[in-house]
Amino acid sequence: MTPDGRRPHVRKPASIKDVAAEAGVSATTVSHVLSGNRPVNEQTAARVRSAVKRLGYVPASLARSLQAGATSVIGLLIPDISNTFFAELAKGVEDAAHDLGYGVILCNTEFDADREDRYLGLIQSRFIDGMVYAAGSPPSRQRLESLVGRFPIALADEEVDGLTGTLIATADHESGGRLVGEHLRALGHRRALMLTGPPKLKSGIARASGFIRAFHGEVLEAIGDFKEHSGHRLVSEALRAGRLHQTAVFAANDLMAFGAIAALRDAGLRVPDDVSVVGFDDIRAASLTALTTVHQPAYDVGRTATAQLLQYVSRGEVPPASRHTLPVELKVRASTAPPAS
């Protein structure tokens, strides 16, 4: 009762129909936006998410889980928050989680296997409702298997060899490598230096495989760590050793491509007149530097993994094993050209 003896006004919780009316769409469309089950026009989806926020809508299934003692928190493990690819992926995760009333704990591993293992141990000791995992180094399958029994896991961008029964959202890495190989071959290149990331990562293996099969030429492989300095180091070492006879460089991510370009320019070589360079990811800086690269839908990968995970978690169900492969696109810019005659 209020001080003047009146019964306080209790605001009725918003329903999915309220959200639909607020956004000017059907309740089914609201459900598709929140679950990620079916694609929805981005402008429509944005109206729905805005209506959810304004009305403070909480899905009934999620409300029941809250009353049952769930934390409404998920973990997110990524390898490099300073890389805008992973920042975009994290934004997709956070937006999808926010739409369903969940918070996100972020763990940044810096591509360090020991650091990643420590974070996985920390997550194992905490009560969370699920985890989105983007591997940056060959992961500990044993550790992940122990976590699968504690809470649901969605793999984003990177698969884990031998880990079965999980939900996976990833870009089509092999197709991306193939697009690069076809592009460089069509330009007339027959010798390429390929800068790969940490060994045993399935995404890197798929990119390399797709590239080699489509390029049909001589490929020299050098192993890096996805950081810009490794791209610079690998190209500089090849130049010093007199081994860089290639007319093109394919780097497994944009950061290594930037490092490769810097090393070539330090040696007085012109890109693309002397050597063409292609990256992978299409981070924001790629368009500013006119880098030819493969566009991955990082935001959509993160959002899809999270929405698929939480549609089951919010109902107290275990997500079934599933795979969601998102398409990639080659962005041809000014860093590639036919080889010098």
Secondary structure in CASP SS format (residue, H / E / C, confidence):
PFRMAT SS
TARGET T0000
AUTHOR 0000-0000-0000
METHOD secondary structure of the structure
MODEL  1
M C 1.00
T C 1.00
P C 1.00
D C 1.00
G C 1.00
R C 1.00
R C 1.00
P C 1.00
H C 1.00
V C 1.00
R C 1.00
K C 1.00
P C 1.00
A C 1.00
S C 1.00
I H 1.00
K H 1.00
D H 1.00
V H 1.00
A H 1.00
A H 1.00
E H 1.00
A H 1.00
G C 1.00
V C 1.00
S C 1.00
A H 1.00
T H 1.00
T H 1.00
V H 1.00
S H 1.00
H H 1.00
V H 1.00
L H 1.00
S H 1.00
G C 1.00
N C 1.00
R C 1.00
P C 1.00
V C 1.00
N C 1.00
E H 1.00
Q H 1.00
T H 1.00
A H 1.00
A H 1.00
R H 1.00
V H 1.00
R H 1.00
S H 1.00
A H 1.00
V H 1.00
K H 1.00
R H 1.00
L H 1.00
G C 1.00
Y C 1.00
V C 1.00
P C 1.00
A H 1.00
S H 1.00
L H 1.00
A H 1.00
R H 1.00
S H 1.00
L H 1.00
Q H 1.00
A C 1.00
G C 1.00
A C 1.00
T C 1.00
S C 1.00
V E 1.00
I E 1.00
G E 1.00
L E 1.00
L E 1.00
I E 1.00
P C 1.00
D C 1.00
I C 1.00
S C 1.00
N C 1.00
T H 1.00
F H 1.00
F H 1.00
A H 1.00
E H 1.00
L H 1.00
A H 1.00
K H 1.00
G H 1.00
V H 1.00
E H 1.00
D H 1.00
A H 1.00
A H 1.00
H H 1.00
D H 1.00
L C 1.00
G C 1.00
Y C 1.00
G E 1.00
V E 1.00
I E 1.00
L E 1.00
C E 1.00
N E 1.00
T C 1.00
E C 1.00
F C 1.00
D C 1.00
A H 1.00
D H 1.00
R H 1.00
E H 1.00
D H 1.00
R H 1.00
Y H 1.00
L H 1.00
G H 1.00
L H 1.00
I H 1.00
Q H 1.00
S C 1.00
R C 1.00
F C 1.00
I C 1.00
D C 1.00
G E 1.00
M E 1.00
V E 1.00
Y E 1.00
A C 1.00
A C 1.00
G C 1.00
S C 1.00
P C 1.00
P C 1.00
S C 1.00
R H 1.00
Q H 1.00
R H 1.00
L H 1.00
E H 1.00
S H 1.00
L H 1.00
V H 1.00
G C 1.00
R C 1.00
F C 1.00
P C 1.00
I E 1.00
A E 1.00
L E 1.00
A E 1.00
D C 1.00
E C 1.00
E C 1.00
V C 1.00
D C 1.00
G C 1.00
L C 1.00
T C 1.00
G C 1.00
T C 1.00
L E 1.00
I E 1.00
A E 1.00
T E 1.00
A E 1.00
D C 1.00
H H 1.00
E H 1.00
S H 1.00
G H 1.00
G H 1.00
R H 1.00
L H 1.00
V H 1.00
G H 1.00
E H 1.00
H H 1.00
L H 1.00
R H 1.00
A H 1.00
L H 1.00
G C 1.00
H C 1.00
R C 1.00
R E 1.00
A E 1.00
L E 1.00
M E 1.00
L E 1.00
T E 1.00
G C 1.00
P C 1.00
P C 1.00
K C 1.00
L C 1.00
K H 1.00
S H 1.00
G H 1.00
I H 1.00
A H 1.00
R H 1.00
A H 1.00
S H 1.00
G H 1.00
F H 1.00
I H 1.00
R H 1.00
A H 1.00
F H 1.00
H C 1.00
G C 1.00
E E 1.00
V E 1.00
L E 1.00
E E 1.00
A E 1.00
I E 1.00
G C 1.00
D C 1.00
F C 1.00
K C 1.00
E H 1.00
H H 1.00
S H 1.00
G H 1.00
H H 1.00
R H 1.00
L H 1.00
V H 1.00
S H 1.00
E H 1.00
A H 1.00
L H 1.00
R H 1.00
A C 1.00
G C 1.00
R C 1.00
L C 1.00
H C 1.00
Q C 1.00
T C 1.00
A E 1.00
V E 1.00
F E 1.00
A E 1.00
A C 1.00
N C 1.00
D H 1.00
L H 1.00
M H 1.00
A H 1.00
F H 1.00
G H 1.00
A H 1.00
I H 1.00
A H 1.00
A H 1.00
L H 1.00
R H 1.00
D H 1.00
A C 1.00
G C 1.00
L C 1.00
R C 1.00
V C 1.00
P C 1.00
D C 1.00
D C 1.00
V C 1.00
S E 1.00
V E 1.00
V E 1.00
G E 1.00
F E 1.00
D E 1.00
D C 1.00
I C 1.00
R H 1.00
A H 1.00
A H 1.00
S H 1.00
L H 1.00
T C 1.00
A C 1.00
L C 1.00
T E 1.00
T E 1.00
V E 1.00
H E 1.00
Q C 1.00
P C 1.00
A H 1.00
Y H 1.00
D H 1.00
V H 1.00
G H 1.00
R H 1.00
T H 1.00
A H 1.00
T H 1.00
A H 1.00
Q H 1.00
L H 1.00
L H 1.00
Q H 1.00
Y H 1.00
V H 1.00
S C 1.00
R C 1.00
G C 1.00
E C 1.00
V C 1.00
P C 1.00
P C 1.00
A C 1.00
S E 1.00
R E 1.00
H E 1.00
T E 1.00
L E 1.00
P C 1.00
V C 1.00
E E 1.00
L E 1.00
K E 1.00
V C 1.00
R C 1.00
A C 1.00
S C 1.00
T C 1.00
A C 1.00
P C 1.00
P C 1.00
A C 1.00
S C 1.00
END
